[in-house]
Amino acid sequence: MADAQAPAAYRRVLLKISGEALAGKQGYGIDPETIGGIAEEIREVIDMGVQLAVVIGGGNIFRGIAASAGGMDRATGDYMGMLATVINALALQDAVEKAGVPTRVLSAIEMRAVSEPYIRRRAIRHLEKGRVVVFAAGTGNPFFTTDTAGALRAVEIGAEVLLKASKVDGIYTSDPAKDPTAVKLPRVGYIEALNRGLAVMDTTAISLCMDNKLPIVVFDLTRRGNIRRIVAGEAVGSVVTNDATPPKG
């Protein structure tokens, strides 16, 4: 664990994890081995003295957009999706605390029996005390994704970078699983990502990061140690930032 003590490049980071990531290979629900591995990586980052917050999705349990496509009222579906993120947040809290790190779940929808209500200054105080803060229930509003919640919370708490966990090792010109000619883009500008419709985050989230000059790092969550390597300043995945050279191709 010697490299885990390397100096950190960031003081405060926000990690955005999709609900699907918690399902592992089973494709649905919560895989204990997968969430345990994520918790261990989070502990390594905390051991580096970094303040870490997490925004988690709920797609492994329920997706509001899919329900809306099936005829359900979109707002109702989105609220149900927010509740799914609370389930995932509690599971992650349990795993991280078993790894030895104090954790707090802050929900945008009040559920005092299982979480604290989201209050910005309280969240920052938890981070300053070395606790991992897991933000649940998205923004608390329908029609906004957890990507947007991730960007919003990152800006609110003063995070220096938004880490977007993915199943691929960065941003590509097209889906590398479907297009063998897809080219990886190590650095991309915000405007370029928006104009080319690159699968980074939704447009609201990218615009929010652009307006606040918050860099986004898209990386492969399935490769063990990637979170620690990014926090230590290594070049991992792809970066969306203001000063990126427009990619070719």
C-alpha positions, 0 to 999 in steps of 0.5 A: 500500500506504499503508493496509497500514501503518495501525495494527492493532486486534489484536496476535495473530489466528487465521485459519480457512480451509476447504479448499474455499476453496483450491479456488477456482472449480474446486471441488476440489484447490488453485487456484494463483491462489486460494492465491497471493491468500490468501498476499498478504493474509497478507503484508499483515497481517504487514507491519502487525506482527500475529502471524498463525496459520492453521488450515486444513481439508481438504474440498477433498481429503477429508471424513471425514463424507462418507466416514462417510456412505458406510459408512467407519468415522468415525474412519478417515475423520476421520484421512484428513481430517486428512492432507488438511489437512496437504497444504493446510498445506504448499501454503499454507506454500509460497505464503506463503514465496513471498510473502516471509514465513517460515512454520512448519507445526505438525501435531497428528499427528507428521510430522517429515519435513514439519512440526513437532509441535504444541507450544503454547509453540513455536507462540507463539515462532514467532509472536513471531519474526514467522513465520506458523504454520499448524496442520495435522491439526485437533486430532489427534483424530477427531470434532472439526472444523477449526472446533473446532481453530480455536477451540482453537488460538486460545484456546491461543495467546492470539489476540484474535480468530478470523477465520472465512473464508467465501464470504458477507459475514457471518452471515444468518438463513438461507442467502442463496443459497437464501432471498432474504428472508435478513437479514444480522446484523452482531452476534450473541451466542454464545447466540443463534448456538447457539439459532438454529442460525446457520451460523457454526461448529459448536456445540463451536467456538462454545461454546469461544469463548463460554467464553473470550470470544473474538470471532469475525468471519465475513467474505467471503474472496473479497473482496480486502483483507478480512483487512487491513481487519478487522485494521485495525479496520474493520467487515467481515462479522459479529461473534459476541461476548458483548455483541451485541444479540440480533438480530431476525427 
